[in-house]
Amino acid sequence: MPEKKIAFDADEIEAFKPEEKIGLVASVNPEGRPHISLITSIQAAGPTLLTLGEFCKGKSKEFIQKNRKVGFSIMTLDRKIWRGKAKWTHFRKEGPEFEAYNNLPMFRYNAYFGINTVHYLDLVEKTEREDLPLANIVYASLLTKIAKGGLRTGSAERILRPFAEDIFNRLDALKFISWVSDDGFPAIVPMLQCQAADSRRLAFSPKAYKNELKTIPKGKEVAVFAITMKMEDVLIRGKFLGFQNSRFTEIGGIDIEWVYNSMPPCHGQIYPEVELKPVVNF
C-alpha cells in the first residue's frame, strides 16, 4: 500500500490541471452504498483543497452533499495515479475557481454548457504518486481470463447487456473498485484485471493491488466502474463473494445486483429496470 501524505505539492497541483485525465470520485449514497463517478474536472486548488467543476447534474454531487466523506482517484495521461480521501465543504456559483474553470478551452468554447457550480473539498489524506504496475496487471488479467469460466452463474437471464459486458472484457479498459471502509470513507482501488465471467458476475485475480483487494470483507457491497479510452463507461454494484480457487488459481467474484449508465446526456439506472412513466407536466 503506497505511503500517504496530507498535502499536495506544487508539482501535483500542476499535474491535475489538464482536463485530459481520468478523475474519479467515490461517494456514499443515502443507503450507505458506494458509488463512483467520472469527474475529469477534479483539481487541486491548493495544498489541502480539491475542487470539482459541475457541468451536468449527476448523482455524485447529490450524494457528497448528504454524506461528505469522499474517495478520489486521479490518473494522468502518463499513467501516474494519486488516490485519497476528502470531505465536501460547500459549493459556489462564482469566484476565482469558477472563472478559472470556465476559461479552460473545454468549457470556454463549448456552445452548449459550461461549469455552473464549483464544489470544494478539504483533503484528508492522499497517496504518493504511483505508477500503474503494468506487469502485475497483465499477469492478473491473464489469470482472470483463464479462471473466470469457473465463476459463471449458468443463468440465461441477463443483467449486463452485451455492450456493457464487452466493456468489462476489454483488456484496454480501465476498471476501479470501491467499497465503504470502516472509517466511513469510500476506498477506491484500480482493478484493471476485472472481467465479466458472464452477464451476472464479475471476476478478478488479486495478483495486482493484492494488499488492498485482500482487505475487502466477504459479503461486502462494492461498486465497480469501467471506462474505455473512448469514454464509454458503466457502473455496477454488487456483493463481493470472497476469493476461491478456480482452474488452479485464486479468483475473486462479484455478483451484480445493480447497473447504472453514467454517460451523459441521460444518466440512469439500467438494472433492475425502472418502469417508464408518462410525462404529464410540461
ABEGO torsion letter per residue (X at the ends): XBBBBABBBAAAAAAAABABBBBBBBBBBAAGBBBBBBBAABBBABAABBBBBBABBBAAAAAAAABABBBBBBBBAAGBBBBBBBBBABBBABEAAAAAAAABAAAAABAABBBABBBBBBBABBBBBBBBBAAAAAAAAAAAAAAAAAABAGBABBABBAAAAAAAABAABBBBBBBBBAAGBBBBBBBAABBBABAABBBBBAABGAAAAAABBBGBBBBBBBBBAAGBBBBBBBBBAEBBBBGGBBBBBBBBABBBBABOABBEBAOBBBBBBBBABX
